[in-house]
Amino acid sequence: MADDCPGKNFWPELLGANGDAAAAVVERENPDVVAIVSTNEFPATKDFRCDRVWIWVDANGVVLRAPRAG
C-alpha cells in the first residue's frame, strides 16, 4: 500500500537512528507526510494514510523499525 503513496515512502536507512532526528529527515524528504514518534506501548490507529509515517522507537528513543508511510 505504501508504494501507492506519492514521493518517498520508506526509510530503511533510519533504522537505529534517533527518533526525533528520523522524524525530521522523513518530513524533509517528503513534505506531504507528518512523522509521528511513538513507542510500542502507545496504541496506534490501524487505518492506512499516505500522509502519516509512524516512527517506532524504544525507551531510549532509538528507531526500532524502518519508517514507512501508512
PDB file with one MODEL, atoms N, CA, C and O in Angstrom:
MODEL        1
ATOM      1  N   MET A   1       0.809  -1.196   0.000  1.00  0.00           N
ATOM      2  CA  MET A   1       0.000   0.000   0.000  1.00  0.00           C
ATOM      3  C   MET A   1       0.855   1.263   0.000  1.00  0.00           C
ATOM      4  O   MET A   1       0.529   2.235  -0.683  1.00  0.00           O
ATOM      5  N   ALA A   2       1.950   1.253   0.766  1.00  0.00           N
ATOM      6  CA  ALA A   2       2.797   2.438   0.821  1.00  0.00           C
ATOM      7  C   ALA A   2       3.364   2.773  -0.550  1.00  0.00           C
ATOM      8  O   ALA A   2       3.672   3.931  -0.834  1.00  0.00           O
ATOM      9  N   ASP A   3       3.503   1.760  -1.400  1.00  0.00           N
ATOM     10  CA  ASP A   3       4.022   2.001  -2.746  1.00  0.00           C
ATOM     11  C   ASP A   3       3.083   2.860  -3.573  1.00  0.00           C
ATOM     12  O   ASP A   3       3.501   3.434  -4.578  1.00  0.00           O
ATOM     13  N   ASP A   4       1.819   2.959  -3.171  1.00  0.00           N
ATOM     14  CA  ASP A   4       0.850   3.770  -3.886  1.00  0.00           C
ATOM     15  C   ASP A   4       0.907   5.240  -3.476  1.00  0.00           C
ATOM     16  O   ASP A   4       0.246   6.077  -4.090  1.00  0.00           O
ATOM     17  N   CYS A   5       1.680   5.557  -2.458  1.00  0.00           N
ATOM     18  CA  CYS A   5       1.768   6.918  -1.957  1.00  0.00           C
ATOM     19  C   CYS A   5       2.784   7.719  -2.763  1.00  0.00           C
ATOM     20  O   CYS A   5       3.815   7.184  -3.169  1.00  0.00           O
ATOM     21  N   PRO A   6       2.497   9.010  -2.998  1.00  0.00           N
ATOM     22  CA  PRO A   6       3.432   9.839  -3.764  1.00  0.00           C
ATOM     23  C   PRO A   6       4.686  10.165  -2.961  1.00  0.00           C
ATOM     24  O   PRO A   6       4.643  10.239  -1.733  1.00  0.00           O
ATOM     25  N   GLY A   7       5.788  10.357  -3.650  1.00  0.00           N
ATOM     26  CA  GLY A   7       7.037  10.735  -3.005  1.00  0.00           C
ATOM     27  C   GLY A   7       7.697   9.564  -2.299  1.00  0.00           C
ATOM     28  O   GLY A   7       7.256   8.419  -2.399  1.00  0.00           O
ATOM     29  N   LYS A   8       8.750   9.877  -1.593  1.00  0.00           N
ATOM     30  CA  LYS A   8       9.454   8.837  -0.838  1.00  0.00           C
ATOM     31  C   LYS A   8       8.543   8.341   0.270  1.00  0.00           C
ATOM     32  O   LYS A   8       7.898   9.139   0.951  1.00  0.00           O
ATOM     33  N   ASN A   9       8.486   7.014   0.460  1.00  0.00           N
ATOM     34  CA  ASN A   9       7.564   6.472   1.459  1.00  0.00           C
ATOM     35  C   ASN A   9       8.168   5.368   2.318  1.00  0.00           C
ATOM     36  O   ASN A   9       7.440   4.699   3.051  1.00  0.00           O
ATOM     37  N   PHE A  10       9.484   5.162   2.246  1.00  0.00           N
ATOM     38  CA  PHE A  10      10.140   4.114   3.030  1.00  0.00           C
ATOM     39  C   PHE A  10      11.566   4.563   3.327  1.00  0.00           C
ATOM     40  O   PHE A  10      12.281   4.996   2.423  1.00  0.00           O
ATOM     41  N   TRP A  11      11.989   4.462   4.600  1.00  0.00           N
ATOM     42  CA  TRP A  11      13.280   4.958   5.046  1.00  0.00           C
ATOM     43  C   TRP A  11      14.053   3.894   5.824  1.00  0.00           C
ATOM     44  O   TRP A  11      14.210   4.028   7.038  1.00  0.00           O
ATOM     45  N   PRO A  12      14.536   2.847   5.168  1.00  0.00           N
ATOM     46  CA  PRO A  12      15.283   1.801   5.881  1.00  0.00           C
ATOM     47  C   PRO A  12      16.592   2.317   6.476  1.00  0.00           C
ATOM     48  O   PRO A  12      17.096   1.744   7.442  1.00  0.00           O
ATOM     49  N   GLU A  13      17.134   3.367   5.925  1.00  0.00           N
ATOM     50  CA  GLU A  13      18.393   3.924   6.425  1.00  0.00           C
ATOM     51  C   GLU A  13      18.260   4.565   7.810  1.00  0.00           C
ATOM     52  O   GLU A  13      19.268   4.872   8.447  1.00  0.00           O
ATOM     53  N   LEU A  14      17.021   4.769   8.279  1.00  0.00           N
ATOM     54  CA  LEU A  14      16.813   5.392   9.582  1.00  0.00           C
ATOM     55  C   LEU A  14      16.692   4.388  10.727  1.00  0.00           C
ATOM     56  O   LEU A  14      16.570   4.786  11.885  1.00  0.00           O
ATOM     57  N   LEU A  15      16.723   3.113  10.423  1.00  0.00           N
ATOM     58  CA  LEU A  15      16.687   2.084  11.459  1.00  0.00           C
ATOM     59  C   LEU A  15      17.900   2.259  12.371  1.00  0.00           C
ATOM     60  O   LEU A  15      19.037   2.283  11.899  1.00  0.00           O
ATOM     61  N   GLY A  16      17.660   2.380  13.670  1.00  0.00           N
ATOM     62  CA  GLY A  16      18.730   2.574  14.634  1.00  0.00           C
ATOM     63  C   GLY A  16      19.076   4.029  14.913  1.00  0.00           C
ATOM     64  O   GLY A  16      19.900   4.314  15.781  1.00  0.00           O
ATOM     65  N   ALA A  17      18.456   4.952  14.185  1.00  0.00           N
ATOM     66  CA  ALA A  17      18.716   6.386  14.389  1.00  0.00           C
ATOM     67  C   ALA A  17      17.909   6.920  15.568  1.00  0.00           C
ATOM     68  O   ALA A  17      17.035   6.229  16.091  1.00  0.00           O
ATOM     69  N   ASN A  18      18.198   8.132  15.980  1.00  0.00           N
ATOM     70  CA  ASN A  18      17.400   8.820  16.980  1.00  0.00           C
ATOM     71  C   ASN A  18      16.024   9.122  16.385  1.00  0.00           C
ATOM     72  O   ASN A  18      15.932   9.577  15.244  1.00  0.00           O
ATOM     73  N   GLY A  19      14.959   8.876  17.140  1.00  0.00           N
ATOM     74  CA  GLY A  19      13.605   9.034  16.630  1.00  0.00           C
ATOM     75  C   GLY A  19      13.253  10.441  16.193  1.00  0.00           C
ATOM     76  O   GLY A  19      12.639  10.624  15.142  1.00  0.00           O
ATOM     77  N   ASP A  20      13.631  11.445  16.983  1.00  0.00           N
ATOM     78  CA  ASP A  20      13.318  12.827  16.616  1.00  0.00           C
ATOM     79  C   ASP A  20      14.080  13.252  15.368  1.00  0.00           C
ATOM     80  O   ASP A  20      13.535  13.938  14.503  1.00  0.00           O
ATOM     81  N   ALA A  21      15.333  12.845  15.278  1.00  0.00           N
ATOM     82  CA  ALA A  21      16.122  13.151  14.086  1.00  0.00           C
ATOM     83  C   ALA A  21      15.531  12.443  12.870  1.00  0.00           C
ATOM     84  O   ALA A  21      15.480  13.019  11.783  1.00  0.00           O
ATOM     85  N   ALA A  22      15.084  11.204  13.043  1.00  0.00           N
ATOM     86  CA  ALA A  22      14.473  10.446  11.949  1.00  0.00           C
ATOM     87  C   ALA A  22      13.196  11.134  11.468  1.00  0.00           C
ATOM     88  O   ALA A  22      12.953  11.219  10.265  1.00  0.00           O
ATOM     89  N   ALA A  23      12.384  11.624  12.400  1.00  0.00           N
ATOM     90  CA  ALA A  23      11.155  12.327  12.029  1.00  0.00           C
ATOM     91  C   ALA A  23      11.465  13.557  11.192  1.00  0.00           C
ATOM     92  O   ALA A  23      10.766  13.842  10.219  1.00  0.00           O
ATOM     93  N   ALA A  24      12.497  14.280  11.562  1.00  0.00           N
ATOM     94  CA  ALA A  24      12.892  15.468  10.802  1.00  0.00           C
ATOM     95  C   ALA A  24      13.325  15.096   9.388  1.00  0.00           C
ATOM     96  O   ALA A  24      12.984  15.793   8.432  1.00  0.00           O
ATOM     97  N   VAL A  25      14.072  14.005   9.247  1.00  0.00           N
ATOM     98  CA  VAL A  25      14.506  13.540   7.920  1.00  0.00           C
ATOM     99  C   VAL A  25      13.294  13.167   7.076  1.00  0.00           C
ATOM    100  O   VAL A  25      13.191  13.573   5.918  1.00  0.00           O
ATOM    101  N   VAL A  26      12.378  12.398   7.652  1.00  0.00           N
ATOM    102  CA  VAL A  26      11.179  11.959   6.926  1.00  0.00           C
ATOM    103  C   VAL A  26      10.395  13.168   6.410  1.00  0.00           C
ATOM    104  O   VAL A  26      10.022  13.215   5.238  1.00  0.00           O
ATOM    105  N   GLU A  27      10.152  14.126   7.272  1.00  0.00           N
ATOM    106  CA  GLU A  27       9.355  15.294   6.873  1.00  0.00           C
ATOM    107  C   GLU A  27      10.100  16.179   5.884  1.00  0.00           C
ATOM    108  O   GLU A  27       9.469  16.840   5.059  1.00  0.00           O
ATOM    109  N   ARG A  28      11.420  16.206   5.947  1.00  0.00           N
ATOM    110  CA  ARG A  28      12.194  16.977   4.980  1.00  0.00           C
ATOM    111  C   ARG A  28      12.182  16.297   3.608  1.00  0.00           C
ATOM    112  O   ARG A  28      12.061  16.964   2.581  1.00  0.00           O
ATOM    113  N   GLU A  29      12.307  14.962   3.597  1.00  0.00           N
ATOM    114  CA  GLU A  29      12.384  14.234   2.331  1.00  0.00           C
ATOM    115  C   GLU A  29      11.022  14.035   1.679  1.00  0.00           C
ATOM    116  O   GLU A  29      10.942  13.817   0.470  1.00  0.00           O
ATOM    117  N   ASN A  30       9.950  14.107   2.464  1.00  0.00           N
ATOM    118  CA  ASN A  30       8.598  14.043   1.896  1.00  0.00           C
ATOM    119  C   ASN A  30       7.720  15.031   2.657  1.00  0.00           C
ATOM    120  O   ASN A  30       7.143  14.679   3.686  1.00  0.00           O
ATOM    121  N   PRO A  31       7.615  16.260   2.164  1.00  0.00           N
ATOM    122  CA  PRO A  31       6.842  17.289   2.870  1.00  0.00           C
ATOM    123  C   PRO A  31       5.340  17.020   2.899  1.00  0.00           C
ATOM    124  O   PRO A  31       4.601  17.767   3.540  1.00  0.00           O
ATOM    125  N   ASP A  32       4.876  15.981   2.227  1.00  0.00           N
ATOM    126  CA  ASP A  32       3.449  15.638   2.232  1.00  0.00           C
ATOM    127  C   ASP A  32       3.060  14.754   3.411  1.00  0.00           C
ATOM    128  O   ASP A  32       1.887  14.413   3.562  1.00  0.00           O
ATOM    129  N   VAL A  33       4.034  14.373   4.256  1.00  0.00           N
ATOM    130  CA  VAL A  33       3.729  13.492   5.384  1.00  0.00           C
ATOM    131  C   VAL A  33       4.010  14.175   6.718  1.00  0.00           C
ATOM    132  O   VAL A  33       4.782  15.130   6.801  1.00  0.00           O
ATOM    133  N   VAL A  34       3.367  13.660   7.748  1.00  0.00           N
ATOM    134  CA  VAL A  34       3.648  14.046   9.131  1.00  0.00           C
ATOM    135  C   VAL A  34       4.239  12.813   9.799  1.00  0.00           C
ATOM    136  O   VAL A  34       3.641  11.738   9.768  1.00  0.00           O
ATOM    137  N   ALA A  35       5.405  12.968  10.400  1.00  0.00           N
ATOM    138  CA  ALA A  35       6.059  11.868  11.107  1.00  0.00           C
ATOM    139  C   ALA A  35       5.654  11.919  12.577  1.00  0.00           C
ATOM    140  O   ALA A  35       5.694  12.976  13.208  1.00  0.00           O
ATOM    141  N   ILE A  36       5.267  10.770  13.108  1.00  0.00           N
ATOM    142  CA  ILE A  36       4.827  10.664  14.497  1.00  0.00           C
ATOM    143  C   ILE A  36       5.754   9.705  15.221  1.00  0.00           C
ATOM    144  O   ILE A  36       5.825   8.523  14.882  1.00  0.00           O
ATOM    145  N   VAL A  37       6.466  10.216  16.219  1.00  0.00           N
ATOM    146  CA  VAL A  37       7.373   9.388  17.009  1.00  0.00           C
ATOM    147  C   VAL A  37       6.571   8.768  18.144  1.00  0.00           C
ATOM    148  O   VAL A  37       5.872   9.468  18.878  1.00  0.00           O
ATOM    149  N   SER A  38       6.677   7.443  18.283  1.00  0.00           N
ATOM    150  CA  SER A  38       5.893   6.742  19.292  1.00  0.00           C
ATOM    151  C   SER A  38       6.631   5.498  19.768  1.00  0.00           C
ATOM    152  O   SER A  38       7.489   4.961  19.069  1.00  0.00           O
ATOM    153  N   THR A  39       6.278   5.049  20.979  1.00  0.00           N
ATOM    154  CA  THR A  39       6.819   3.796  21.495  1.00  0.00           C
ATOM    155  C   THR A  39       5.832   2.675  21.207  1.00  0.00           C
ATOM    156  O   THR A  39       4.674   2.932  20.878  1.00  0.00           O
ATOM    157  N   ASN A  40       6.282   1.452  21.328  1.00  0.00           N
ATOM    158  CA  ASN A  40       5.396   0.310  21.130  1.00  0.00           C
ATOM    159  C   ASN A  40       4.303   0.247  22.179  1.00  0.00           C
ATOM    160  O   ASN A  40       3.306  -0.449  21.987  1.00  0.00           O
ATOM    161  N   GLU A  41       4.467   0.961  23.288  1.00  0.00           N
ATOM    162  CA  GLU A  41       3.477   0.964  24.358  1.00  0.00           C
ATOM    163  C   GLU A  41       2.230   1.766  23.984  1.00  0.00           C
ATOM    164  O   GLU A  41       1.155   1.545  24.542  1.00  0.00           O
ATOM    165  N   PHE A  42       2.376   2.685  23.050  1.00  0.00           N
ATOM    166  CA  PHE A  42       1.280   3.558  22.654  1.00  0.00           C
ATOM    167  C   PHE A  42       0.453   2.886  21.567  1.00  0.00           C
ATOM    168  O   PHE A  42       1.001   2.533  20.522  1.00  0.00           O
ATOM    169  N   PRO A  43      -0.853   2.696  21.778  1.00  0.00           N
ATOM    170  CA  PRO A  43      -1.668   2.092  20.718  1.00  0.00           C
ATOM    171  C   PRO A  43      -1.818   3.042  19.529  1.00  0.00           C
ATOM    172  O   PRO A  43      -2.071   4.235  19.702  1.00  0.00           O
ATOM    173  N   ALA A  44      -1.663   2.506  18.340  1.00  0.00           N
ATOM    174  CA  ALA A  44      -1.772   3.312  17.121  1.00  0.00           C
ATOM    175  C   ALA A  44      -2.989   2.883  16.324  1.00  0.00           C
ATOM    176  O   ALA A  44      -3.403   1.724  16.359  1.00  0.00           O
ATOM    177  N   THR A  45      -3.542   3.828  15.616  1.00  0.00           N
ATOM    178  CA  THR A  45      -4.660   3.519  14.739  1.00  0.00           C
ATOM    179  C   THR A  45      -4.184   2.618  13.603  1.00  0.00           C
ATOM    180  O   THR A  45      -3.032   2.718  13.180  1.00  0.00           O
ATOM    181  N   LYS A  46      -5.040   1.753  13.113  1.00  0.00           N
ATOM    182  CA  LYS A  46      -4.662   0.783  12.076  1.00  0.00           C
ATOM    183  C   LYS A  46      -5.035   1.243  10.667  1.00  0.00           C
ATOM    184  O   LYS A  46      -4.718   0.559   9.694  1.00  0.00           O
ATOM    185  N   ASP A  47      -5.707   2.396  10.543  1.00  0.00           N
ATOM    186  CA  ASP A  47      -6.077   2.849   9.207  1.00  0.00           C
ATOM    187  C   ASP A  47      -4.836   3.289   8.434  1.00  0.00           C
ATOM    188  O   ASP A  47      -3.879   3.794   9.021  1.00  0.00           O
ATOM    189  N   PHE A  48      -4.856   3.099   7.128  1.00  0.00           N
ATOM    190  CA  PHE A  48      -3.720   3.424   6.279  1.00  0.00           C
ATOM    191  C   PHE A  48      -3.887   4.838   5.749  1.00  0.00           C
ATOM    192  O   PHE A  48      -4.942   5.197   5.225  1.00  0.00           O
ATOM    193  N   ARG A  49      -2.828   5.644   5.892  1.00  0.00           N
ATOM    194  CA  ARG A  49      -2.850   7.015   5.381  1.00  0.00           C
ATOM    195  C   ARG A  49      -1.505   7.340   4.759  1.00  0.00           C
ATOM    196  O   ARG A  49      -0.462   7.129   5.376  1.00  0.00           O
ATOM    197  N   CYS A  50      -1.529   7.850   3.545  1.00  0.00           N
ATOM    198  CA  CYS A  50      -0.295   8.209   2.847  1.00  0.00           C
ATOM    199  C   CYS A  50       0.391   9.423   3.472  1.00  0.00           C
ATOM    200  O   CYS A  50       1.578   9.649   3.235  1.00  0.00           O
ATOM    201  N   ASP A  51      -0.335  10.201   4.260  1.00  0.00           N
ATOM    202  CA  ASP A  51       0.239  11.418   4.826  1.00  0.00           C
ATOM    203  C   ASP A  51       0.777  11.230   6.246  1.00  0.00           C
ATOM    204  O   ASP A  51       1.039  12.205   6.951  1.00  0.00           O
ATOM    205  N   ARG A  52       0.940   9.976   6.659  1.00  0.00           N
ATOM    206  CA  ARG A  52       1.415   9.698   8.016  1.00  0.00           C
ATOM    207  C   ARG A  52       2.542   8.663   7.977  1.00  0.00           C
ATOM    208  O   ARG A  52       2.477   7.680   7.239  1.00  0.00           O
ATOM    209  N   VAL A  53       3.575   8.906   8.787  1.00  0.00           N
ATOM    210  CA  VAL A  53       4.669   7.952   8.956  1.00  0.00           C
ATOM    211  C   VAL A  53       4.884   7.766  10.455  1.00  0.00           C
ATOM    212  O   VAL A  53       5.207   8.717  11.166  1.00  0.00           O
ATOM    213  N   TRP A  54       4.705   6.541  10.926  1.00  0.00           N
ATOM    214  CA  TRP A  54       4.981   6.230  12.326  1.00  0.00           C
ATOM    215  C   TRP A  54       6.465   5.972  12.470  1.00  0.00           C
ATOM    216  O   TRP A  54       7.050   5.224  11.687  1.00  0.00           O
ATOM    217  N   ILE A  55       7.080   6.592  13.476  1.00  0.00           N
ATOM    218  CA  ILE A  55       8.477   6.353  13.821  1.00  0.00           C
ATOM    219  C   ILE A  55       8.448   5.603  15.154  1.00  0.00           C
ATOM    220  O   ILE A  55       8.274   6.218  16.206  1.00  0.00           O
ATOM    221  N   TRP A  56       8.614   4.289  15.115  1.00  0.00           N
ATOM    222  CA  TRP A  56       8.560   3.459  16.327  1.00  0.00           C
ATOM    223  C   TRP A  56       9.915   3.438  16.990  1.00  0.00           C
ATOM    224  O   TRP A  56      10.911   3.056  16.374  1.00  0.00           O
ATOM    225  N   VAL A  57       9.957   3.855  18.264  1.00  0.00           N
ATOM    226  CA  VAL A  57      11.211   3.938  18.998  1.00  0.00           C
ATOM    227  C   VAL A  57      11.149   3.111  20.283  1.00  0.00           C
ATOM    228  O   VAL A  57      10.074   2.781  20.783  1.00  0.00           O
ATOM    229  N   ASP A  58      12.345   2.786  20.803  1.00  0.00           N
ATOM    230  CA  ASP A  58      12.428   2.102  22.096  1.00  0.00           C
ATOM    231  C   ASP A  58      12.468   3.147  23.215  1.00  0.00           C
ATOM    232  O   ASP A  58      12.308   4.340  22.959  1.00  0.00           O
ATOM    233  N   ALA A  59      12.681   2.697  24.447  1.00  0.00           N
ATOM    234  CA  ALA A  59      12.689   3.593  25.602  1.00  0.00           C
ATOM    235  C   ALA A  59      13.813   4.624  25.529  1.00  0.00           C
ATOM    236  O   ALA A  59      13.745   5.657  26.196  1.00  0.00           O
ATOM    237  N   ASN A  60      14.834   4.360  24.737  1.00  0.00           N
ATOM    238  CA  ASN A  60      15.948   5.297  24.576  1.00  0.00           C
ATOM    239  C   ASN A  60      15.770   6.220  23.375  1.00  0.00           C
ATOM    240  O   ASN A  60      16.650   7.030  23.082  1.00  0.00           O
ATOM    241  N   GLY A  61      14.639   6.107  22.678  1.00  0.00           N
ATOM    242  CA  GLY A  61      14.378   6.963  21.529  1.00  0.00           C
ATOM    243  C   GLY A  61      15.033   6.508  20.246  1.00  0.00           C
ATOM    244  O   GLY A  61      15.167   7.292  19.306  1.00  0.00           O
ATOM    245  N   VAL A  62      15.449   5.241  20.189  1.00  0.00           N
ATOM    246  CA  VAL A  62      16.119   4.690  19.011  1.00  0.00           C
ATOM    247  C   VAL A  62      15.076   4.009  18.111  1.00  0.00           C
ATOM    248  O   VAL A  62      14.239   3.244  18.590  1.00  0.00           O
ATOM    249  N   VAL A  63      15.136   4.292  16.819  1.00  0.00           N
ATOM    250  CA  VAL A  63      14.171   3.741  15.863  1.00  0.00           C
ATOM    251  C   VAL A  63      14.300   2.221  15.794  1.00  0.00           C
ATOM    252  O   VAL A  63      15.381   1.685  15.547  1.00  0.00           O
ATOM    253  N   LEU A  64      13.162   1.529  16.021  1.00  0.00           N
ATOM    254  CA  LEU A  64      13.123   0.067  16.052  1.00  0.00           C
ATOM    255  C   LEU A  64      12.769  -0.583  14.724  1.00  0.00           C
ATOM    256  O   LEU A  64      13.193  -1.702  14.435  1.00  0.00           O
ATOM    257  N   ARG A  65      11.978   0.138  13.909  1.00  0.00           N
ATOM    258  CA  ARG A  65      11.516  -0.384  12.611  1.00  0.00           C
ATOM    259  C   ARG A  65      11.743   0.666  11.552  1.00  0.00           C
ATOM    260  O   ARG A  65      11.637   1.863  11.822  1.00  0.00           O
ATOM    261  N   ALA A  66      12.054   0.228  10.354  1.00  0.00           N
ATOM    262  CA  ALA A  66      12.245   1.187   9.256  1.00  0.00           C
ATOM    263  C   ALA A  66      10.932   1.946   9.016  1.00  0.00           C
ATOM    264  O   ALA A  66       9.905   1.327   8.736  1.00  0.00           O
ATOM    265  N   PRO A  67      10.958   3.266   9.122  1.00  0.00           N
ATOM    266  CA  PRO A  67       9.737   4.050   8.916  1.00  0.00           C
ATOM    267  C   PRO A  67       9.202   3.891   7.497  1.00  0.00           C
ATOM    268  O   PRO A  67       9.947   3.814   6.519  1.00  0.00           O
ATOM    269  N   ARG A  68       7.860   3.847   7.435  1.00  0.00           N
ATOM    270  CA  ARG A  68       7.196   3.746   6.123  1.00  0.00           C
ATOM    271  C   ARG A  68       5.861   4.446   6.219  1.00  0.00           C
ATOM    272  O   ARG A  68       5.245   4.491   7.284  1.00  0.00           O
ATOM    273  N   ALA A  69       5.411   4.996   5.092  1.00  0.00           N
ATOM    274  CA  ALA A  69       4.119   5.688   5.041  1.00  0.00           C
ATOM    275  C   ALA A  69       3.006   4.717   5.391  1.00  0.00           C
ATOM    276  O   ALA A  69       3.066   3.533   5.059  1.00  0.00           O
ATOM    277  N   GLY A  70       2.017   5.222   6.049  1.00  0.00           N
ATOM    278  CA  GLY A  70       0.874   4.390   6.380  1.00  0.00           C
ATOM    279  C   GLY A  70       0.208   4.855   7.607  1.00  0.00           C
ATOM    280  O   GLY A  70      -0.783   4.262   8.033  1.00  0.00           O
TER     281      GLY A  70
ENDMDL
END
